[in-house]
């Protein structure tokens, strides 16, 4: 996995904000990619620092296995629901009388919500600790998956799928930090990351197969009950097994952490870029000719404009010595940039192939 790239990363100078108040969105991902050398400090974030402060011996082998199983199981369940949605979409649209404009939204809105809130969820996990964020996201996903099975109208299903996407972002943003916190660098951590990655396509494939069986027999609602119940069960297991974060202190301390340790403006700009772009792609995926509509053009322009504003804002934060979501200097590191690009392209291709294969 990417943890083996640590020895080749060398960047001697980083703006002062990283050393003084380093809280990029996914600090544990930074740790997993071997980017501690970028900051010159072994204790660089609320999540990444905890990962190395807690010795490996404090967690038993059973706890490590249970943690990886729980995190991978939630990934599996969330991906299986996506497979159920894809294979059962025609029946779902018929049962809920979805209008043509909303036909593909049950499948698209979850990814849209996840992409729009992923960086913000990572920033909050850095400030508050990954355990609380992960458990909140897992219970949120489980509850609203059960709610999807009870939906009586198409708008209700779309709304609950959107909230499920937010919960998935919270889970994905904190799961890597939890693995790095409990499993030491080396083969064990690499296998753990591999399990997290494998659980997603495996769950999607399983969801396609079981979803087809359920749609033709007892109905698609049963699939939401099964996966929602499984997610709630795994969330309960996580309450017992996930490694505990450091105490957050009083409510005043918690408020201070959220206000001062999270780059809210940077997160808003980054989320706006991904949300507008994802919404634009979701709209034209249903009807290519909608690209000519004024609304589609406005969303595309807003998304494109958000990116340079984000770059300028992050530069300002670094120069003023304040927390920056992702310092621009990180992208000058060839290893970090190439790994991020490879992962992004790989997941884009896999998701496209999964959707295309389900339509054959």
C-alpha positions, -999 to +999 in steps of 0.1 A: +000+000+000+010+036+000+027+034+034+059+021+018+065+055+000+078+072+031+115+068+025+114+086-009+096+117+003+119+146+009+108+182+010+129+204+033+107+235+035+071+239+044+053+271+054+051+278+091+014+270+093+021+233+089+045+232+118+026+257+140-010+245+135-010+216+111-046+204+104-050+194+068-082+174+062-069+139+063-039+140+084-040+102+088-039+099+051-009+121+051+007+097+076-003+067+055+013+083+025+045+089+045+042+127+045+054+133+080+087+144+066+068+173+050+061+190+083+093+181+101+073+171+132+063+136+143+032+149+162+015+169+135-022+165+139-050+154+162-053+121+144-019+115+128-001+123+161-023+099+180-015+072+156+022+071+167+017+081+204-003+049+211+020+019+210+011-011+190+013-033+221-016-015+237-040-032+212-043-070+211-043-089+178-080-096+183-088-059+186-069-051+154-087-078+135-121-066+148-114-030+140-104-038+104-134-061+101-157-035+114-144-007+091-143-030+061-178-043+069-193-008+069-176-002+035-190-035+022-225-026+034-225+009+019-212-005-015-237-033-014-265-007-011-252+010-042-253-023-061-289-028-049-298+007-061-283+001-095-299-032-102-333-023-087-336+012-100-363+005-126-385-012-100-378+015-074-387+042-098-419+024-106-429+017-070-422+052-058-435+069-090-402+088-095-405+115-122-381+113-151-360+141-138-353+121-106-349+086-120-311+085-116-309+105-084-312+076-060-280+063-075-262+096-079-271+117-049-251+096-024-219+100-043-226+137-047-231+142-009-200+122-001-178+142-025-191+175-012-185+167+025-154+144+025-128+171+031-149+188+057-154+155+075-117+149+074-110+183+089-135+177+117-119+142+123-085+159+127-099+183+153-122+160+173-106+126+167-115+099+142-135+076+166-164+100+173-166+111+136-166+075+124-192+062+148-215+092+141-212+085+104-218+048+108-249+051+129-261+078+105-257+055+075-274+026+093-304+046+104-310+062+070-305+030+051-333+016+072-353+047+065-348+042+027-366+009+031-396+028+046-397+055+020-431+061+005-422+088-020-393+093-044-382+126-028-380+109+006-357+082-008-335+108-025-332+129+007-323+099+028-297+087+003-281+122+005-278+119+043-264+084+039-237+100+016-228+125+043-224+096+068-203+077+043-180+107+040-175+108+078-167+071+078-143+072+049-125+103+063-118+086+096-114+050+088-078+054+076-069+073+107-083+045+129-062+019+110-030+039+113-038+044+150-041+008+159-018-010+134+019-003+132+037+005+099+045-025+079+028-055+064-001-055+088-010-019+080-007-026+043-030-056+046-055-035+066-056-008+039-060-036+013-091-049+032-106-014+032-102-011-005-112-046-014-145-044+006-159-017-017-159-035-051-167-068-033-197-052-016-209-036-049-207-069-067-224-087-039-251-061-039-257-065-076-262-102-072-283-102-041-302-071-052-313-089-084-326-118-063-344-096-038-360-075-065-375-106-082-386-122-049-394-103-017-387-068-030-360-042-029-370-028+005-357-059+021-322-051+009-322-018+027-334-035+059-306-061+056-278-037+049-291-011+073-294-036+101-259-049+093-245-014+094-261-006+128-248-039+142-212-031+129-216+004+144-224-011+178-193-034+175-173-002+167-184+014+200-166-014+218-136-021+195-125+012+180-095+028+197-104+057+219-093+092+211-079+117+237-105+134+259-118+166+242-123+185+275-152+208+282-178+221+258-158+253+256-127+234+246-147+215+220-160+247+205-125+262+204-112+231+186-140+233+160-135+270+154-098+273+154-086+239+141-108+236+111-103+256+079-140+263+074-137+286+044-112+263+026-135+233+033-165+253+019-146+263-013-133+227-018-167+212-011-184+237-035-160+228-063-167+191-059-205+195-053-211+218-083-190+196-106-206+164-094-241+179-097-233+190-132-220+156-142-251+139-126-274+162-145-259+156-179-256+119-173-294+116-175-297+138-205-267+152-224-288+180-239-293+195-205-258+209-208-274+238-227-297+248-199-288+280-180-288+262-147-263+236-158-240+263-172-243+283-139-234+252-118-204+245-141-191+280-139-195+282-101-176+249-097-148+261-120-145+294-101-144+277-067-110+260-075-088+291-080-105+308-050-096+277-029-060+278-041-058+315-032-074+311+002-051+283+012-021+304+001-034+332+023-039+309+053-004+295+050+011+330+047-008+342+078+002+311+099-033+297+102-047+262+095-049+254+058-070+225+044-043+213+021-012+235+018-004+242-018+032+231-012+020+195-008+012+193-045+048+201-054+058+168-039+058+144-068+051+113-047+021+128-030+006+143-061+011+112-082-004+089-056-035+111-052-039+113-090-035+075-094-061+068-067-086+093-081-083+080-117-085+044-105-117+049-085-132+069-113-126+040-138-138+014-113-170+032-106-177+038-143-171+002-151-193-010-123-222+012-136-216+003-172-215-034-164-248-033-146-265-018-176-254-046-200 
